[in-house]
Amino acid sequence: MNKAYADSKTITVDEGVVTVEQIADDGVSVGGINIDTDFPWFIDALIVLLLVALVYIGKKFIDKFFEKKK
């Protein structure tokens, strides 16, 4: 997906010494894991939530499996 904006912008005004810097969004970062799919941030966050839900459901199935063995 092509981005319609530049990766970074810097605006400097000399007389008033005003500096504005804008950097590109690098996606979602959770626990040191970065996800950047070039989609909006909420799609990246949705992917993280789905992965967490998958791990949680997998844990529940494993717990049930070992509970039946007792």
C-alpha positions in Angstrom: 0.0 0.0 0.0 1.5 3.3 -1.0 1.6 6.1 1.6 0.3 9.5 0.6 2.6 11.3 3.0 6.4 11.5 3.4 8.1 9.3 6.0 9.4 12.4 7.9 9.0 16.2 7.7 10.9 19.0 9.5 9.8 22.6 9.5 12.3 25.2 10.9 11.7 28.9 11.3 14.9 30.8 12.0 13.7 34.1 13.6 11.4 32.6 16.2 13.4 29.4 16.4 10.4 27.1 15.9 11.1 23.5 14.9 8.3 21.1 14.1 9.2 17.5 13.3 6.8 14.8 12.1 7.9 11.2 11.8 6.0 8.3 10.2 4.0 5.9 12.3 5.8 2.6 12.7 2.7 0.6 13.5 1.8 -1.0 16.8 4.4 -1.9 19.4 3.4 -4.2 22.3 5.9 -5.7 24.7 8.9 -5.0 22.3 7.2 -6.6 19.4 6.5 -4.2 16.5 3.8 -4.8 13.8 3.8 -2.6 10.8 1.5 -3.9 8.0 1.1 -0.5 6.2 -2.5 -0.6 7.3 -3.9 2.0 9.7 -2.9 1.6 13.4 -6.3 0.1 14.3 -5.8 -2.8 11.9 -2.4 -3.5 13.5 -4.0 -3.4 16.9 -6.7 -5.8 15.8 -4.0 -8.2 14.6 -2.4 -8.0 18.0 -5.7 -8.6 19.8 -6.5 -11.6 17.5 -3.0 -13.1 18.3 -3.6 -12.7 22.0 -7.0 -14.3 21.8 -5.5 -17.2 19.9 -2.9 -17.8 22.6 -5.6 -17.5 25.3 -7.9 -20.0 23.5 -5.0 -22.4 23.0 -4.1 -22.2 26.7 -7.7 -23.1 27.6 -7.6 -26.2 25.4 -4.3 -27.3 26.8 -5.6 -26.8 30.4 -8.7 -28.9 29.6 -6.6 -31.6 28.0 -4.5 -32.0 31.1 -7.5 -31.7 33.4 -9.1 -34.7 31.8 -5.9 -36.8 32.3 -6.2 -36.5 36.1 
